[in-house]
Amino acid sequence: MQVAIDMGESRGTGPAHMDLEELLATRLLVQGNSGSGKSHLLRRLLEQSAQWVQQCIIDPEGDFVTLSERYGHLVVDATRTENELTRIAARVRQHRVSVVLNLEGLDVEQQMRAAAAFLGGMFDADRDYWYPVLVVVDEAQLFAPAAAGEVSDEARKLSLGAMTNLMCRGRKRGLAGVIATQRLAKLAKNVAAEASNFLMGRTFLDIDMARAADLLGMDRRQAEQFRDLARGHFVALGPAISRRPLPVVIGPVETSARSTSPKLTPLPEAPADAADLIFTQDPEELARPVVRRPPPPPPPSTNELLAQVAEARARARSDAPSEPASLFPEIDEAEREAMIQAVMAELMSDPDAGFRTTAVLYQDFLVRCRIRRVPGEPPALPAFKRLLAVARVAPDEEIASSDGWQQALTLSETLTDDVQGVFLVIAQAALTGQPCPSDATLARLYGTHSSSRARRLLTWFEERGLIVLRTDFRGARIAAFPDLGVETAPGDPNGPDALVEERGAAE
């Protein structure tokens, strides 16, 4: 079914229509400086297509929540855990409900993590629910930055990966990406390059004009016209709009954003007691103190944690003279470390632990520490992530003391926290001569049910030169570690999860 979306007027040729079915197959990129009318354009597109297709809006400023009043969009507040957002996104695809993910009030890193979790839930939905969805991402440069910024590398990788999946692989899953950005130079090129339709608005910087002209097939002299575009005026190109660059004036909208452009307002008359108003503290201000939190310290490395444990044990066994008695009971570090290891073993014995987020596991860990009355301060979240990566493997004493295992720990420090456990499991299998773990086992360790994600993770390890994958004549997979000089035994990549087999044998 062909549906023509009325976007406004094209100068000299009448109404400007966009083929909705073609848009779902070819995606859209909108670019323009602040105040050029990008949000107005997106609102026009959403209003005109609301009755024809399911919509999902990633809204960093809360401007599109007003669509719920007229068009029935469900507003999803992003102040939830990542696991909750992923599950909500899966139900959104199942029940085909149009939603607005409201990221207002979160800092940039929290917005990136929340958007990545929500987009990941929509991307990983079951095949039975791959219905067409128009996914609109405003201020896309926040979620797919071209360069590293002040946020952590982990958050940036999660967000960039989710945006790449949306634009590169989302079409086959029914996800049609519509992304808007203030500057093309700040948007990751592999995300922008996947769009086949373009609407370019007012732009002043030479680098952005050059990229816009290049995408529209214009020469450098024609790129100067982007400086002269008025608010709401765009140059369109693409199979869903026009085969040649077409000037478009976006039509009016029925809803409005909660935020508006600044308007000049007359200043009030200067009060006679202006100094008292400014320098006298209001009693209500005391109830709202300004708290500036210092940045968190960098997490310790795995080798540092192991060195601290070894040093604590050495101090406990030394014959050093005892210190004067304290008013508080002294903490036996060796006993405390044993209790923490027991809590970690109990935590990882839960079959569903592999599919729970790190934040949820950390809260469970703290509760178990209080129940067991573990003395001293519990490990902070960065230290817990390191403990979790090692606990997922739990090698025996002989392997743990070997040079190969120590070298594997050193190599794992070059990886992010969420994949260290997967790498160490494969390394342990190679050091002990066990079969290469199956895709189902690796997916559980990665915290997902998707075997394809586990295979992509192995490919990523291989691209970094950490492992070399090969297949024997029976189709079994072998993972070799060039730096360790060992390799796993052949293992069936399509085999069941090892933990599920162990539970079945025990029952």
N, C-alpha and C positions, 0 to 999 in steps of 0.2 A: 504494500500500500504506500503510495507516494503522498507525503504531507508537506505542503509548502508553508514555512514559517515566515510571517511578515515581520521583517526587521526594520522597515522604514522606507525611505525614498532613496533612489539612486539618481544622481543629477543627470537629467536629460533623458532617462530611459524609463521612468515610472517607478512602481513599487519594487523594493529589493526583497526577494524571497530567498529563503534558505531551505534546501531539501533536507528534511529531518532524517530520512532513512539513509541518505548519503552521508550526513554528518555523523551518524552513529558508526559508520564504517570507516571514516577517514579522519575524525578528530579535529579539534579547532584550537588555535593559538591566538590570543588577544594581547596586544602590546600597546602601551601608551603611558606617558608620564602622569604623575599625580594630577588630577583635575581634568584629564582628557575625556572622561566619560566611560571608563572600562566597566565600573560597577553598574552604571545605567544600561550599558549594552548587555551585560550578563542578566540583569533583571528583566529586560525586554525578551531575551531568548527564553528564560525560564517561564515567564508568564505566558508566552505564546505557545510553548510546548507542554505546559503542565498537564493538559488533558490528554496528551497523546503518549507520553512516556514517563516512566519512573525517574525521579531525580534525586540526586544526592549532592549537597553543597557543603564543601569544606570552607567554613566562614571564620577567618581569624579575628574579625572585628565585630561580629554579631550584627552585621548590617542586613542580612537576609532572613532574619527570624520573623520579620513582618509578613513573609509569604505564608506563614501558618494561618494567619487570620482570614485570608481570602481564598487560598488554594489548598489549605488543609495539610501543609507540610508539618511533620512531627519534628520538634526541636529537641535535639539530643545534647544535653549539657556535658561537656568534655571533662568536667571535674570528677572523673571516675578512674578506676584502675584500668591499665591497659588490657587486662584479661576481660573485664566487663565490656569495654568498647569493642573488642574483637567479637565477643558473643552477640552483642547487640547488632553489629554489622551483618553477621550471618543471618540473624532473624529478619533484618531489613530486606535482604535479598529473598529470603524464603517467602515473606508475606507481601513483597512488592509495595512497600510503603515509601513515599517520598519523604526525605528527611533533610534537616539542616544541622550539621555538626557545629555547634557554637563553641568556639575556642576562646571567646572573650574572657579576659581576666587571667589567663595563663601566660607565663613568660615564654620566650621563643623556644627554648628547649622542650618545655612541657607541651607546647603546641605541636612541635615536630613529632614527639613520641606519640601523642594522642592521635594525630592524623595518620601516622604510620600504622598504628594498631587498628584503626578503623578501616583504612584502605586495605590492609592485609586481611582483615576478616571478610571484606567483600570479595577480594581476589580469590581467597581460598574456599569460597562457598562450594557446596556440592554441585555437581554437574546438572542435577535436576532443576536447579534454581538459577541457571545462567540466562535469565531474562534480560532484555535491553535496559540499561541504566545510563542516564546522562549524568556523569560525574563532573561537577564544576568546582574548580579549585581557584579561589581568589588569592592574589598575592603569592603566586606559585614560586617566586624566587626565594621565599622563606622556607619552603619544603623541598626544593631541589636546587640548592645553591651551587653556583659554578665553582666556588672556592671555599675552603674551610674558614669558619668565622670564630666567634667566641663560644659557640656551643661545643659540647663534647663530640669526639669522633664517632662514638657509638650512636648518639642521637642522629647525627648527620647521615650516617650510613643507613640507619633504619628508615629515615624519611626519604632519602634519595632512592633507596631500593624500592620502596612502596610506589613512589612517583614513576620510576622506570617501569615497574610492572604494569602500572595503569596505562602508560602511553605506548609501551612496546608490545605487551602481551595481553592487554586487557580486551582487545577487540574480540578475540575468540571466546572470551568468557562473558561477552555481552556488555562490557564496560567501555563507554565512549568518553574519553577525557576531553574536557574543555578547560584550558588553563589560561589565566590572565596574569600578566606581569608588568611591572613598571619599567623594567629595563631588561632587554634581551641579553646584555652582557653579563648580568648577574644570574641568569638562568642556565642550568646545566645543558650543554649542547645536545647530549644524547636524549634528553627529555623533549627539548624544543624541536629537534629534527624529525620526530615521529608524527608531527601534525602535518596534514595535507591542506588544511584550510587556514587562512590568515585574515585577521582584521587588525590593521595597523593604524594607531591613532597618533596624536601629536607627540613628537619627539624632538629633542634639541641637541643631544650629544651626538657627535660625529660617529662614534663607534656603534651606537644603537641605530642611527639612521642607515649606516652602511649595511648592518646585518638585516635590517628590515627591507632595504632595497634589494639585497641579495636574495632573500626569501621570496620576494615578489617578482623577481626577474627584471628589475629596473637597473639603469646605469646610475653612476654617481650624481650626475646633474639632476636626474629625476628625483633623487632622494631628498633634495632640498625642499620638496613640497610638504614633507612631514612637519616642518617647522611652522607652516602656515595653516595647518588644520585647526579648525575651531573645535570647541567642546562638543562631543557627540558626533563628530565627523570622522569617518574611518575610510581606509582604502582596503577593499576586500578582494580576495583571490582564493580559488580553490574549487574542487569539483562540486561541492555542495552549494556554492554561491555563484561564481562566475569563472570562466576559463581565462579571462583577461582582467587585469587590475581595474576595479570598479569603485568609484567614490560613492560612499553610502552615508546617509544621514539617519541616525538611529531614531526611531519613532518614540512617542511618549509611553510611559508605564502607568499601571494602575495602583501599584503599591509604592511606598517610599521607604528609604532607609532611616534608621534611628539617628544616624549621624548626618549632618549637613555641612555644606561648604561654609567657611567663615564669611559672615556678612558684617559690613561696617555698622556700628551701633554708636549713637551719640554718647559721649562720656558724661557721667553724672556730675552735678555741681560739686565742687571741692568742699568738703565739710570743714567747719571751723576747727574741729579737734582731730584733724587727720593724724597728727603725731600720736595721740592717745590711742586711736584706732589701730595703728600699725604696731606700736611698741608695747602695748598693754596685752598681756597674755589672757586669752579666753579660758575660763575654767574647763570648758568642754575639751580643750586641746590636751589637757592632762590625761583624759581617758583614751586618747588616741595617740600614744607615743610612737614616734618614728623609729622603727627597728631596722637597722642595716645588718644583714647577716653576712659574715665573712665567707669568702669562697671556701668550699670544702677542700681539705688537703688531698693531694694525689694518693691513690691507693697504693699500698706496699706491694712489691712484686712477690711472686711465689717463693723465690730464693730467700728473700728477706724474712718472710714468715717462717720458713723452715729453719733459717739461722736463728731466729728469735726463740723458737721451740728448743733447738739444740742447746742454745746458751742457757735457757732457763733450766733445762735438765742438768747441764754441767754444774750450774750454781747449786742446785739441790743436792748433788752428790759430793760436792767439794767439802773439805774439812775446814772451811773458813770459820773464824770465830763468830759465834752468834751475836747478833745485834741486841742492844738493850730491849727489854720487853716493851711492847707497845700496848696502849690502852685497847687497841682493836686486835682481834685474832688475826694471826699471820696467814697468808694464803700460800698453800703449797702449789706452786706453779705446775709441777708434774701432775699432781692430782687434778688440778683444774683443767689442764690440757686433755687428760684422759676423759674427764667428764664431758668436755666439748666434743671430743671425737665420738663418744658414745651417743650424744645427742644427734650429731650429724649422721651416724649410722642408722639411728632410729628414724630420722627424718627421711633418709633416702630409701628406707625399707618400704615406704608407701608406694604402691604401684603407680599411682597417679602423680608422683612427684616430678616425673620427667615432663609433664604437660602443664605444670603450674609456673607462673611467672616468678622471677627472683624476688620481687617485693612480697608476694604472698608467702613464699618459702621462708623469707627472713622473719616475717611476723610469726609464723609457726615456730621457727627456731627460737625466737625470744621467749615465747610462751613455754616451750619445753625446757629452756634453761631455768626459768623461774620455778617450774614444777620440780625439777631436779635440784634446785637450790645451788646452782653453779656459783661459786664465790667470785667476787670482783665484777668489773664492768664487762658486759658482753661485747664480743667483737663488733666493730662498726660494719656498715653495709659494704664498703669496698673490701674489707678483710674477709667478710662472709662470702663474697663472690669468689675469692681465691680458694677458700676452704671448700666451697661447693664444687668448683671445677675438679679439685683433687678427690673429693668424696665420691664423685660420680664414677671414678675409676677404682679406688680402694685396692692398690696392688699389695701383694704380700711383702714381707720384710726383705726377702732376697732380691726381688725386683726393685723395691723402693731404694735399696742401698747400692744398686748397680750404677755404673757410670752412664750406661745408655739411658736409664730413666732420668738421671739428673740432666743429661743433655736434652732429653725430650721436654722436661720442665722448662729449660732455658728457651727452647724453640717456641713453646706455648706462650711465653711472655710477649712475643711479637703479635699475638692475636688478641681479638677482643674477648671480653669475659664470656659472651654467650656461646662462643665456639671452642673455647679452650677444652671443655670437657669432652667434646666429640673427638678432637685431635688426640687427646691423651688416651682415650679408649682404643683408637686405632693403633697408637704407638705401643700400648700395652700388649695388644694382640700380636704385633710384630715381634716384640721382645720375648714373648713366651711361646711363639710359634703357633698361635691359635689361628683359626680361620678368620678371614676379613669379615667384620660385622655386616649384617644385611642392611638394606635401606630402611626397613622398619625399625631396626634397633637404633640406627643413627638418627632417624627422624624423632624418635622418642627422646633421645639425649638432647636434641636440638630444641625440643619443646613444641613439636608440631606433629600433625598426623599426615603430612604430605611427604610421600617418598620422593617426589621430584625435587623438593627443597633439599633433601639429604643428598641427592645426586649432584645438585648444583653446588653444594658446599664442598663435596669431594673435588669437583672440577676447580673450585676456587683455591683449595689447598694445592692442587697440582699446578695451577697457574703461578702460584707464589714460590714454587720450587721446593715445597715441603715434602711432598710425596710424589710417587710415580705409579700410575694405575696401569694394569695390564690384565688381559683375560686369557685363560688357558683354553685348550681345545674343547673343554666341556662347558664353557661359558661361565666358569667360576671367576670371581674377581680376586686379584692379588694387589695389595698396596705395599710398595717398597719405599723405604726411607733412606735416601742417599746420604744424609748426614749421620745416620745411626748405623748404616751398613747392615740393616736387617729388613726382612719383609714378612708379611703375614702368610699363613697358609691359604690355599684357595678356599673361598667362601661363596655361597650362593647369594647374589645381590637381591634376589626376589624371595629369599627365605623369610620365615616368621621372625617376630621380635624374640630375642633370646630370653628376655624377662618373662614373656608370656609362656614360653616353653617350660621354664623353670617352675613357674607357678602351677602349670598343669601337671608336671611330674610330681610336685609336692602334694597336690590334691589327690 
